[in-house]
Amino acid sequence: MERKRIYLSCPTMHGEEQQYVQEAFDTNWVAPLGPNVNAFEKEMEAYTGCGHAAALSAGTAAIHLALKLLGVGRGDIVFVSDLTFSASCNPILYENGTPVFIDAEPDTWNMSLAALRRAFEKYPNPKAVICVHLYGTPAKLDEIMAICEEHSVPLIEDAAESLGSTYKGRHTGTYGKYGIYSFNGNKIITTSGGGMLVSGDEEAVKRATFLATQARDPARHYQHSQIGYNYRMSNVTAGIGRGQLLHLEEHKARKKEIYQQYRSAFADIPEIALNPLNPDGDANCWLTCMTIDRNSKVTPDMVMDALAEVNAESRPIWKPMHLQPVFAAYDFIPHGEDGGSVGENVFDRGLCLPSDIKNTPEDMELLIGTVRKCFGK
Ligand SMILES: *Cc1c(COP(=O)(O)O)cnc(C)c1O
């Protein structure tokens, strides 16, 4: 019999989700609006302290609307984290803007302050900065905010992977002019698919909701003075989100435990390092990642192959955006003066470990033993 599959990160349902979905069916609110959508927004506002929230069909849609609200258009430069998933920067291209990729730094794997400063020297007037909190680790928000404020450029926080993470006691996603969350299937909580745009600016969030519902003017007939989008969250999936939100803290606690388990299990193998946390924050540890020292004979592919053999899912680190064929034409600002790319180094030497919260102690033992064996332990 084949060994059961161990996942990187997949949905964990609890029961309340189905009750909220049942309510949607019972009341026939099966539409991209309704009581679950409104309540999910209120509950996320209360949980994160974000001010105002618009529930949307995806995190990508939330980034797109944030860029629309900031007026990003043809030829406008937007600085964006280089070490991330392509959804962080695709919406810049939807608006015919020009991404400039900012390297990661070794401390957090998030936006490098040195590279960001150098980017401002080269391009003094970007329209926005998008910084990602990779794998749940908060970026150095105080410093990034200070640099952005110095140049009067608004910050968008891509907190798709970091819902539940805090920085200096406040939730990631609530520092920038806009924050975005994702509820995709592999994120720390899910609605199957969905996202949220948040901001302290109530008018802006109202405008986002307007744009997300086809930009229909207030008139009896169908009247439109602007281009709109069909980006609103469904009342059915919002029900899943409400049920999930009740368990977010529990998911975070378990994710953190998995990170610590891996950390202590590999403590005696000096070639292994885990993805960095930020001492000024409390990370949700969405995925635990490891890097292998350049001088080791073991490669990330060898570890991924060994995990595949016990039917465990692992995956490479996000491939940096400046190495993606589709973004080859755009500029990249490295962390170091010598031009070396931190993100590329992490990509070459790293992998994401199975971090699913349903992993049993036996699963963890198997995973840890499998990785250790690669290093002759
Ligand atoms: C998942 C993810 C997104 C996109 O969110 P969707 O809800 O899948 O559209 C954006 N940025 C990052 C960093 C992500 O991991």
The ligand as an ORCA input file, in Angstrom:
! r2SCAN-3c Opt
* xyz 0 1
  C      -0.757     33.594     -2.841
  C      -0.039     34.849     -3.083
  C      -0.615     35.918     -3.792
  C      -1.894     35.791     -4.580
  O      -3.031     35.538     -3.879
  P      -4.253     34.826     -4.641
  O      -5.329     34.872     -3.617
  O      -3.820     33.442     -4.974
  O      -4.579     35.644     -5.839
  C       0.064     37.112     -3.882
  N       1.277     37.256     -3.328
  C       1.878     36.253     -2.668
  C       3.215     36.510     -2.068
  C       1.261     35.013     -2.539
  O       1.893     34.011     -1.915
*
